[in-house]
Amino acid sequence: MKRSKTTFSQEIKKEIVSLTFNTHCMKALLSSFLTNKLIFFLSKTKSCWQVSSPFKYIIDFIEKIFHELYDVQTRRFVRNKTSYLEIYGNYNQIKSDLCLYSQSELNTKLLNLHCCKRAYVAGAFLSGGSISDLSQKKYWYHLEMRSENYKYLLFIQSILVKNFNLYVVLYRRNLQYILYIKKASQISDFLKLVNATECLLKFEDLKISRDFNMQITRLNNLDISNIKKTTISSQKQIAKINKIKKTPSYKRQNHNFKLYCQLRLEHPGASLQEIKKILAKKYKINIARTSLQHYVNKINKIYKETQ
């Protein structure tokens, strides 16, 4: 069975779950993850909380935090390639401790430290974040976080704008809300914010490489455009020279003008600068480029006289 390639989004998430968090930051991260992912199941026989993720390592991480912070029972299972975690017991304490229903308490109780705000944002990325894959040959960047909870993403947006000076856009697509960042420099700041240092370095290396390749492409395109313009201009000149060669006006012109016309016919793709060099090297004639341009204008003038 072919193993699927790890995306850059997964690399970021793996680096986040490999970090060591102190107790208050763990609570901030867990609060964010649950706000976006928690589902309640209530019945006469039992009640439980459930969270899910396409990635087993994230569920491993969330389960580990639950057991470190609270006295709970957990059960895990996989369905349709999605990993699920069920949590039993201690609900009231957890809801109160993680401020799951009070945004005002979140700010004063759970997110009063800068590091906790960073952990809260990391929880948002673990629960619904992604970034454009670096392996794709595209020269744009896109990092986003998704949720069905508008107030949750609005709160994340306020944290990013007010505390970390990141420009993020929030909009709705179908039944989901999306918070995204497009600027490469701001994506770098986001990766630094969530302490994904290895991924930050990889992203910066790729950005430098892409920017360099874009510059080379622009220069190549410019060269091709200039060559094309020179070729078209030369072809027009050749047609005009062939038209005027037998006219009295042409025969009255000086030697250098006629020599230029001859070189233009012999070197149809050459630029004025290249013809200037041929004149100097082969014929020992030093002539300014402006004079050659004057000859071009004279060809056009004589050609118009023949019409």
N, C-alpha and C positions, 0 to 999 in steps of 0.2 A: 504493500500500500504506500502510495506517494505521500510524503510528509509535506504539509503546506508550509510555505515560507513565512518566517516571522516578519511582520510589518513593523514599521517604525513606531506606530502607535503602541503596539505590544511591547516593544523594547522600552518605551517610556514607562509604561505601566509596570513592567517587570522591575525596572530600576526603582520606582516608587515603593513597591511592596518589599524591596530588599533593604530599604532604609530603616534606621532605628528611630522610633518616636517615643518621646516621654509621655507620661500618662495624660496630661491635659491636651497634648496634640493628638494623641490617639482618639480621645473623645471627640475632638473637633472633626477629625477625618471621618470617624464612624457616624457622627451626626449628619454630615454632608451626604455620605453614601446612602444612609437609611432614608433621608429626606427624598432622595431621588429614586430609590429602588425598593423601598419597603412595601410589602403587601400584607394585609391583615386577613387571617382566616379565623372566623368565629363559628362555633357550633355548640350544641348542648353538651357534647362529650368532651370537647377539647378546643383550645384556641392556640394559635401559633402565629409567629411572624415568619415571613419568607422573603429571601432576597435571591437574586440570580445573576449570573454573568456567563458570557460565552467562554470565559477563561477560568480554568480550574484554579490557577495560582492566585487569582483575586479572591475567590471563595475561601481558599486556604487561609489567606491573609485576614479576611474579615472574621472568620471563625476563630482564629488565633486571638484577635483583639477582644472578641466577646468573652473568651475564657480567661483572658488576662484581667479584664475589668469587672466581670460580673459572674455571679453564681447562676449559670444557665445550663440547660441541656440543649444539645444540637443534633441535628440529623442531616446527612447530606445524600444527595442522589443526582443522577444525570439523566436528562430526558432530551432527546433530539439534539444532542451535542451541546446542550446548555447545562451548566452546573447550578444546582440549587442548594440553598442552606435554609433549614428550618430552625427557629430558635424558640425554646419553651421556657417560660418562667421569668419572674422578676420584671415584668413589663412596666409597672408603675415607676419603679426606681430608675429604669433605663430611660423612660420618657422624660422624667424630671431631670435626670443627670445630663442628658444630651439636648435638653431644651427643644424637643422635637415639635412642639406646638407653640412656641413663643419666640418670635424673632427679636423682640426687645431683650429678652433674657439671653439670647444667643450673643448679642453684642456685649452685654455687661458681664455675663457670667462665663461664657464659654470661649468667646473670641476677643477677650480684652488684651491678649498678647499678640504681637506681630507674628510669631512663629505659629500660633494657632490658626490665624487667618490663612497662612500658607498651607497648613495641613487641611483646612476646610476646602480650599481650592483643589488640592491634590485629590481629596475624596470625590470632588465633582468630576475630575478627569477620569478617575478609576471607574466611576459609575456610568459615565456617558460621553467620554472624550475620545477624540480621534484627530489625526493629523494626516495631511496628504503624504502618500508614500514616497520616500526618497528615491526609490528604485525607478520610479516613473520618469520618463524624459520630458518633464514639464517644467516651465520656468516660472511657475507661480506657486505660492505657498498658502496653505489653508489649515488652520487649527480650529476645532469647534468642540462644544459641549452641548449635548442634547438632553431634553427632559420634557415631560408632559406637564410639569409644574412651572407655570409662568413666574410665580412669586419667587420660587427657588432660584431660577436663573437670573431674575432681576436683582436678587440679593447678591449673587455671585458677581454680577456685573458691577454693582456698587462697590464691592470689595476691590475688584481689579482696578477700577477707575480711581477711587478715592485713596487707596492705600499703595497702589503699585504703578500708577500713572500709565495704565495700559488702555489703548483705545479698542473697545470691543463693541460689536453690533449685535443686537438682539432682535430676532424676527421670528415669524411663525411660518411653518411649512406643514401643510396638512394638519395632523393632530398633534404635532410636536413643536416645541420651541427650540431655537438654535441660537447659541451664543458663539460668535466666531471672531477670529483675528486673521488678518490677511498680510500684514507687514512682517517681513522676515525678521527685522530687528526686534519687533514686539514679541514674536514667537520665541526668539532667543531669550528675551526677558522672562517669558512665561516658564520656559524650561528651567531657567535659573531659579525662579520663584518656587517651583515644586521640588527643587533640589535634584533634578535629573541631570547631574553634571556630565556623565559620560555621553548621554544623548545630546546635550548641549554642544559638546565638543564635536561630535559627529555631524550635527546640523550645521555648525559654523564651517567645518571643512567642506561640506557639500555646497553650502552657500557660496563660498569663495570659488570653488570649482565651477559652479553654474554661472556665476557672474563673469568669470574669465571666459568660459565657452560662449556666453552671450556676446561678449565684446568681440571675440574672434569672428563669430558669425556676422555681426554687424559690419566689421571691417571687410570681410569677404564679400558680403552683399554689396557694400559700397564700391569695392574694386570691380565687381562684375558689372555693376551699374555704370561705372565710369568707362569701362572697356566697351560696353554696349553703345554708350553715347558717342564715344570716339569713332567706333566702327561705322555707325549710321552717318555721322558727320563726314567721315572720310569718303564713304560711298557716294554721298551727294556731291562732294567736291570733285571726285573722279568723273562723275557724269557731266558736271559743268565744264571741267577742263577739256574733256573730249569734244564737247560741243563748241568751245570757243577757240580751239587750237588753229583753226583755219581762217579766223576773222582778222581783219586788218588791225583792230585794237590790240589783239594778242601779239601780233608780229611787231608792233611798235614798242612793246615792253622791254625792259632791260634784261641783261643776262641772268641776274640773280633771281628775278621773278620767274623766268622760263625754267631755270634750274630747279626752283622749288616745285613747280608744276610737274617736272619730270620725276623728281623724288617722290612726290605724292602718288604718281601712277605706279612707281616701282615698289613703294612701301605703303600700301593702302591702309594698314592698321596702325601705322606709327603716329605718335602724338607730335605736337609741334616741338616739344622739348627734344624728342628723339630725332626729328629731322634736323634740328639745330646742331645736335652732336654729329650727325652724319656730314653736314656741311663743313663743320670745323675739322673733323678728322680726315675725310676723304678729299675735300676740295680746298682745304685751308682757308675757308671763308668764315669769318667770325661775324655773326649777325644776331642782333637782339631778337628775343622772342616776340616783342611788340612789332618788329618789322615783318616777321612771318605772319602775324595776325593781320597786318596791313595787306599782305599778299592775298590772304584769304578773302578779305573785304573787296579787294580789287577783282578777284575772280568772280565774286558775286555781282559786282557792278557791270563787268563786261558781259556776263551771262544775261543780265537783265536787258542790256542794250540789244541783244540778239533776238529777244522775244517779240 
